[in-house]
Amino acid sequence: MQMFRKLVSKLNNQRKQKAAQGMSNPLVSDYEENKNEFLDGLSKRALDMYEKQCDIKNFSKLVLSDPENTSHIDMMQEMIKKGKVTDPFEDEKLAELADNEKFLRDLGLI
């Protein structure tokens, strides 16, 4: 997380410096600045990929932690009994869904 904060602050500082500079002379080329911008962009993409990989790893660990745990089914049945949630597999609800023109149009069936 600290690496992310450093990268964000560095990119913000560069953006502010560019805004303060205004126009630049096209005859003067700063190879080092261009190289640094490329590396910063590469670092940002690498950081994004790393965060995505961590998210996937954490989600997988959470999902696969206890496959025998069926508490979510009990919770859904409790909510259906209380009337907080409608059962999507009721015949009436399936019939309403089958006759829903907007839904069928979204699926490309009409």
C-alpha positions, 0 to 999 in steps of 0.5 A: 500500500505504501508503494501505491501511495508513493507512486500516486504522489510522484504522478501527482507531482509530475502532473503539477510540474507539467501544468506549471511549465506551460509550453516547452521548446520542441527543439529541446528533447529531454530523453530522461524525462520521457524515459521516466514517464515511460517507466512510471507508466510501466510501474503503474500498470505493474502495480495494477496487475499486482493488485488484481492478482492479490484480489483474485488470490484473496477472493479464491482463498475466501471462496474455497475456505470451507466448501462444506459450509452451507450457511448461505442456503439457510440464510436465504431460506430464512429470508424467503420465509420472512418475506424479505426476498422472493424465491426466484424459482417459484413458478409464478416468478418464472412465468413473469420472467418468461413473459417480460418483453424487456427481458426477452428483448435484452436477451435478443429473443424478440 
